Amino acid sequence: MERILTALLLAAALVVVAQPAQAGARLQIRGADISSLAKSEAFGGVYRDARGRQGDAVRILSQAGLNFIRLKVWVNPADGYNTKTQVLAIAKRAKAQGVKLLVDFHYSDTWADPGKQFKPAAWEALPFDQLKQALYDHTYDVLDALRRQGTTADMVQVGNEINGGLLWPDGSNSTWANTAALLNAGYDAVKAVSASTKVVLHLANGGDNGLYRWWFDNANANGIRYDVIGLSYYAYWHGTLEAFQANINDVATRYGKPVVVVETAYPFTTADDDGWENIILSPEPYPGYQATPQGQAAMLAKVADIVRQVPNGLGLGLFTWEATWTGVKGNGWDPADPSSGNGWENQALFDYADRALPAMRVLGHG
């Protein structure tokens, strides 16, 4: 009996010892892009926790375990959203919940991604030196306003999915010296506001190792300054999970920088909620992961696990995109067209009854 009691006590002790290790294994960043939230709320969008209780979306995310939000910034969008005004308001709500902030500068009046990096209209005719100054001033202005209201950004993206550079044609990486000058102007603006804020350089196509080696080899050769490598990885577009894992491991160790998946997502249904065709329609967009609440949760858990396994602890975490972009009439994809709809609501973290999906808790405890 004494041996049995001793064994039981030892097993209990091991369980107690194991708990901090499990807690320590949680990712540093368990995040969600909620850039759509301000406009959604303005057009009547509501959010509910998993039990159906209506509340503040930021608080619901925080209570599920998420600890970071991502907010994009456009310069002068047609609808007046995704500007400094909304960033300041949502940041205040996030910080009040103990949630950190990643600010994503698109340096455009609309979406910037690998296929388009259009200058803001107000910057269109500027000579290069003035364009560089405009980028610096815009970056500083938004971040300094955040700092002055007591909600300093924790991380900042200088550009969004800048595979081909930014502010085309001037900042295209067909001329790396120009790309470097613009990105370093952004870096300097970030650090002038807060030396501790981390600067992220963000590419799409997270499974394409050739792209990442080419891009960051050139970045290093041209003296581009940054702290963190950001990736977009959508399993139905950007290659296999194995290719993504190989790439993220390689870039972290090759460049000695922390890595973070600033965009990933997966559908929880094939159904439509707003009369605008969804971008992803397949019942199984990636083999083995169905477009169901369970499939969405499993995919986010898998991406989180890959990031957790990055060598040397360099995997910081991930952000799901776009957690609060539900099917709210008026909150469509085109800021210049109020009649446009949302092709992404089947990949949000809230279902069509506005309830938090299982993926939210999975991500929050990743």
C-alpha positions in Angstrom: 0.0 0.0 0.0 2.8 2.4 0.9 4.4 1.8 -2.5 1.1 2.5 -4.2 0.6 5.7 -2.3 4.2 6.8 -3.1 3.6 6.1 -6.8 0.3 8.0 -6.8 1.9 11.0 -5.0 4.8 10.9 -7.5 2.4 10.8 -10.5 0.4 13.8 -9.0 3.7 15.7 -8.6 4.6 15.1 -12.2 1.2 16.4 -13.3 1.7 19.5 -11.3 5.2 20.0 -12.7 3.9 19.5 -16.2 1.3 22.2 -16.0 3.7 25.2 -16.3 5.5 23.5 -19.2 2.2 23.2 -21.1 1.3 26.8 -20.3 4.8 27.9 -21.5 4.3 26.1 -24.8 1.4 28.4 -25.8 2.4 30.7 -28.6 3.4 34.2 -27.8 1.0 35.6 -30.4 -2.5 34.2 -30.6 -4.1 36.8 -32.8 -6.9 37.9 -35.1 -7.2 40.6 -37.7 -10.3 42.6 -36.9 -9.9 45.5 -39.3 -13.5 45.1 -40.4 -14.9 45.5 -36.9 -15.5 49.3 -36.8 -17.5 49.3 -40.1 -19.3 46.1 -39.2 -20.5 47.7 -36.0 -21.5 50.9 -37.7 -23.7 48.9 -40.0 -25.4 46.9 -37.2 -23.1 43.9 -36.9 -23.3 42.1 -33.5 -21.1 39.5 -31.9 -21.9 36.7 -29.5 -19.8 34.4 -27.4 -20.0 30.6 -27.8 -23.1 30.6 -25.4 -24.9 33.1 -27.5 -24.5 36.1 -25.2 -24.0 39.4 -27.2 -21.0 41.5 -26.3 -17.9 43.4 -27.4 -16.1 41.4 -30.0 -12.7 42.4 -28.7 -13.7 41.1 -25.2 -15.1 37.9 -26.6 -11.8 37.3 -28.4 -9.8 38.1 -25.3 -11.9 35.8 -23.1 -11.3 33.0 -25.5 -7.6 33.4 -25.0 -6.5 35.6 -27.9 -3.9 38.2 -26.9 -3.2 40.2 -30.1 -5.2 42.0 -32.8 -4.2 43.3 -36.2 -5.6 46.4 -37.8 -4.9 47.7 -41.3 -4.4 51.3 -42.2 -5.4 52.9 -45.5 -4.4 56.5 -46.3 -7.6 58.0 -47.7 -10.1 55.3 -48.5 -13.4 56.1 -50.2 -15.5 54.9 -47.3 -13.5 56.6 -44.6 -12.8 53.3 -42.7 -9.5 51.6 -41.9 -8.0 55.0 -41.1 -6.3 56.5 -38.0 -9.7 57.3 -36.5 -10.8 53.6 -36.3 -7.4 52.3 -35.4 -7.3 54.6 -32.4 -10.8 53.6 -31.2 -10.3 49.8 -31.6 -6.8 50.0 -30.1 -8.2 51.6 -27.0 -10.7 48.8 -26.6 -8.1 46.2 -27.2 -5.5 47.6 -24.7 -8.3 47.9 -22.1 -8.6 44.1 -22.4 -4.9 43.5 -22.1 -4.7 42.7 -25.9 -1.6 43.8 -27.9 -1.6 45.5 -31.3 -0.1 44.9 -34.7 -0.7 47.8 -37.1 -0.6 46.9 -40.8 0.2 49.8 -43.1 -0.9 49.2 -46.7 0.4 52.6 -48.0 -2.6 52.8 -50.3 -6.2 54.0 -50.4 -7.3 50.5 -50.9 -6.1 46.9 -50.7 -2.3 46.3 -51.2 -1.2 42.7 -52.0 1.2 40.9 -54.4 -0.9 41.9 -57.4 -1.4 45.6 -56.6 0.5 48.2 -54.7 -1.2 51.4 -55.8 0.0 54.7 -54.4 -2.5 56.8 -52.5 -4.0 59.4 -54.8 -2.5 62.2 -52.7 1.0 60.8 -53.2 0.6 59.9 -56.9 2.7 62.8 -58.4 5.3 63.1 -55.6 9.0 63.0 -56.6 10.7 60.0 -54.9 12.2 61.9 -52.0 8.9 63.5 -51.2 7.2 60.1 -51.5 9.6 58.7 -49.0 8.9 61.6 -46.7 5.1 61.1 -47.1 5.5 57.4 -46.1 7.5 58.4 -43.0 5.1 61.1 -42.0 2.0 58.9 -42.4 3.6 56.1 -40.4 4.7 58.5 -37.7 1.4 60.3 -37.5 -0.7 57.1 -36.9 1.8 55.5 -34.5 2.4 58.7 -32.5 -1.3 59.2 -32.1 -1.5 55.7 -30.7 1.4 56.4 -28.3 -0.1 59.6 -27.1 -3.4 58.0 -26.2 -1.5 55.3 -24.2 -2.0 52.5 -26.7 1.5 52.2 -28.3 1.7 49.6 -31.1 3.5 46.5 -30.2 4.3 45.5 -33.8 4.1 47.3 -37.1 4.0 46.0 -40.7 5.8 48.4 -43.1 3.7 47.3 -46.1 1.3 44.5 -46.8 2.3 41.4 -48.8 5.1 43.2 -50.4 6.4 40.4 -52.6 6.9 42.9 -55.5 7.7 45.9 -53.4 5.4 48.8 -52.5 4.2 52.1 -53.9 4.5 51.0 -57.5 6.3 51.9 -59.7 8.7 53.8 -57.5 9.1 51.2 -54.8 8.9 48.1 -57.0 11.7 45.7 -56.2 12.8 45.8 -59.8 14.9 48.6 -58.2 15.9 47.3 -54.8 17.6 50.5 -53.8 14.2 52.3 -53.9 12.4 49.5 -52.1 15.0 49.7 -49.4 14.8 53.5 -49.1 11.0 53.4 -48.6 11.0 50.4 -46.2 13.8 52.0 -44.1 11.8 55.2 -44.0 9.0 53.3 -42.5 11.3 51.5 -40.1 12.8 54.8 -38.9 9.3 56.3 -38.3 8.3 53.3 -36.2 11.4 53.4 -34.1 11.2 57.2 -33.7 7.8 56.7 -32.0 8.8 53.6 -30.0 12.1 51.9 -30.0 10.6 48.8 -28.6 8.0 48.3 -31.3 8.9 45.5 -33.6 8.9 46.0 -37.4 7.5 43.2 -39.6 8.2 42.7 -43.3 5.4 40.7 -44.7 5.2 38.5 -47.8 2.4 36.3 -49.1 2.8 32.7 -50.5 4.1 31.2 -47.2 4.9 27.9 -48.8 7.3 29.3 -51.5 10.8 29.0 -50.2 12.4 30.3 -53.4 10.5 33.5 -53.1 11.4 34.1 -49.5 15.1 33.3 -50.0 15.2 35.6 -53.0 13.4 38.4 -51.2 15.2 38.4 -47.9 18.6 37.8 -49.5 18.0 40.9 -51.5 16.7 42.7 -48.4 19.8 41.9 -46.5 22.1 42.8 -49.4 20.4 46.2 -49.7 20.4 47.0 -46.0 16.7 46.8 -45.3 16.1 47.0 -41.6 13.5 44.8 -39.8 12.9 42.8 -36.7 10.4 40.1 -37.7 9.5 38.1 -40.8 5.7 38.0 -41.5 4.0 35.4 -43.7 0.6 34.9 -45.2 -0.3 31.2 -45.5 -3.6 30.0 -46.8 -3.4 26.2 -47.2 -5.8 26.3 -50.2 -3.6 28.8 -52.1 0.0 28.7 -50.8 1.1 25.1 -51.1 1.1 22.1 -48.8 1.4 22.2 -45.0 4.7 20.5 -45.5 6.0 23.2 -47.9 4.9 25.9 -45.4 6.7 24.2 -42.5 9.9 23.7 -44.5 9.8 27.4 -45.6 9.0 28.9 -42.2 11.7 26.8 -40.5 14.2 27.7 -43.2 13.7 31.5 -43.1 13.7 31.6 -39.3 17.1 29.9 -39.1 18.6 31.3 -42.3 18.0 34.9 -41.3 18.0 34.5 -37.5 14.7 36.4 -37.2 11.5 35.5 -35.4 8.6 34.6 -37.7 4.9 35.2 -37.4 2.0 34.2 -39.6 0.2 37.5 -40.0 -2.6 36.0 -42.1 -4.2 32.6 -42.2 -7.8 31.3 -42.4 -10.1 28.4 -43.2 -13.8 28.1 -44.0 -16.3 26.7 -41.4 -19.0 26.3 -44.1 -19.7 26.4 -47.8 -22.9 28.3 -47.2 -23.4 32.0 -48.1 -24.7 34.6 -45.7 -24.9 37.9 -47.6 -25.8 37.1 -51.2 -22.2 37.7 -52.4 -20.4 34.6 -53.6 -17.7 33.3 -51.3 -14.1 33.1 -52.4 -13.7 29.6 -51.1 -16.5 27.3 -52.1 -15.0 23.8 -51.9 -16.4 21.4 -49.2 -12.8 20.3 -48.6 -10.4 23.1 -49.7 -7.4 21.3 -48.3 -7.2 17.5 -48.2 -8.3 16.1 -44.9 -9.8 19.4 -43.7 -13.5 19.9 -44.4 -15.2 23.3 -44.6 -16.9 22.7 -41.2 -16.5 24.3 -37.8 -14.3 21.3 -36.8 -12.3 21.5 -40.0 -11.6 25.2 -39.5 -10.5 24.6 -35.9 -8.3 21.7 -37.0 -6.6 23.7 -39.7 -5.8 26.6 -37.4 -4.5 24.2 -34.8 -2.3 22.6 -37.4 -0.8 26.0 -38.5 -0.3 26.9 -34.9 1.5 23.7 -34.2 3.8 24.2 -37.2 4.7 27.7 -35.9 5.3 26.3 -32.4 7.8 23.8 -33.8 10.0 26.5 -35.6 13.6 25.9 -34.4 15.2 27.9 -31.6 11.8 29.3 -30.4 11.6 31.7 -33.3 8.0 30.9 -34.1 6.0 33.8 -32.5 2.4 32.8 -33.4 -0.3 33.6 -35.9 -3.2 35.8 -36.8 -6.4 34.6 -38.4 -7.8 36.7 -41.2 -10.5 38.2 -40.9 -12.1 37.2 -37.7 -14.9 39.8 -37.4 -15.8 40.2 -41.1 -19.2 38.7 -40.9 -22.0 39.0 -43.5 -23.2 42.5 -42.6 -24.9 44.4 -45.4 -22.9 47.6 -46.3 -19.6 46.1 -45.1 -18.4 44.7 -48.4 -14.9 44.3 -49.9 -14.8 47.5 -52.0 -14.6 50.8 -50.1 -15.7 52.6 -53.2 -18.8 50.5 -53.8 -21.4 50.3 -50.9 -23.3 47.6 -52.8 -20.3 45.2 -52.8 -20.6 42.2 -50.5 -18.2 40.0 -48.5 -16.7 36.8 -50.0 -15.0 35.9 -46.7 -17.8 35.6 -44.1 -17.5 31.8 -44.2 -13.9 32.2 -42.8 -14.7 34.5 -39.9 -14.4 33.3 -36.3 -18.2 34.0 -35.8 -20.8 31.8 -37.4 -24.0 33.0 -39.2 -25.8 33.3 -35.9 -23.0 35.6 -34.8 -21.7 33.1 -32.3 -18.0 32.4 -31.6 -16.8 29.3 -33.4 -14.8 26.5 -31.8 -11.7 27.7 -33.8 -11.6 30.8 -31.6 -10.9 28.9 -28.5 -8.5 26.6 -30.3 -6.5 29.6 -31.5 -6.7 31.3 -28.1 -5.2 28.3 -26.4 -2.7 27.6 -29.1 
